[in-house]
Amino acid sequence: MSDYSINLPSYTIGAGCYRRIPYVTRFFGKTAVVIGGKTAMSKAKEKLLDGIKDSQVEILDFLWYGGDSTYENGNALMEQDVVKKADMIFAVGGGRACDTCKYLANELDKPLFCFPTVASNCAAVTAISVIYNPDGSFREYYYPKNANHTFIESSIIADSPQDLLWAGIGDALSKECEAIFASKEDELSHTPMMGVQISRICTTPLVEYGQKALEDLKQKKVSYDLEQVALDIIISTGLVSNMVSSAPDYYYNSSLAHCVYYGSTVTEGGEKHLHGEVVSLGVLCLLTFENALPERDRIAAFNQSMGLPVCFDDIEIKEEEFDAMAEKAMTTTEWEFRPKGANVTKESFIQCMKDTNAYGRALKQKK
Ligand SMILES: [Zn+2]
């Protein structure tokens, strides 16, 4: 048995939480370079400068990350003198900015602090970067160390685009049912067992606080509900991701709900819809597959209350396209790691999409 280390993400949340930067970073250095998205940095700049005011921490510069998570952008940043000189990297923005900075900080072996400005994914705390080619196509996964600390400034989250939180909720809805489904036949060692247990707190807060959180965000209002949902999307799902992904040994991070999403990418209609939006319908498909009908009713009612999809009409996909979707799904990691005893076949996958479609359509009739 070889040895291993697990670094759990640590984090701070709240309106005004950037004030804690000097204390949290005190063992890591004095100078920082901020790297992030343009809009994100414009929203965070003043708060960052306020946060370090009258402290030992000095921000040397604010740099745009380059617009996409690519090795080319990361390498170009590494060449910059100010990046070489800074003790610490501050990553500001959404998933792609964080992913670029995780690559960069890992290659330079410098401490990394993340400042997510949207609550749409868990990139701020995960030990994985999605890397794209300069033409925008997917390149590969890169596995960096995770950030030393993440600061979630609630007032910046409250000022983020509504669609991103909405779709982020749809995506996070998948974590619990997928992690439990994908792992159900295996004997779990300590780390994935912890991860699967944490996944059990991912769904209910979204259902309980999601609607209010979205309303508050529309009014740019910081609230308990919004923070609960942001913590769910950024922290809880991120912890699970870090603990349940260890391909080729095991991979429980996503499953059939994401297979539906990957399938949708080969359809014209599906392409027009956000990742998390499609995944939330995939969740209903997975629950249909498992015959978990009360849970399916609960999530479908939630989806309806949120304007998330309950049938394939809602994402402009026709049943004639299910065959091609299944073909695509069968090429994914999720499919490879499907529980072998669960009878996930091309036919049963298509059937569960058909059954979900019929169920969702009937539900809409009732309204
Ligand atoms: Zn997802």
Residues whose N, C-alpha, C, O or C-beta is under 5 A from the ligand:
A	BS01	ZN	D171
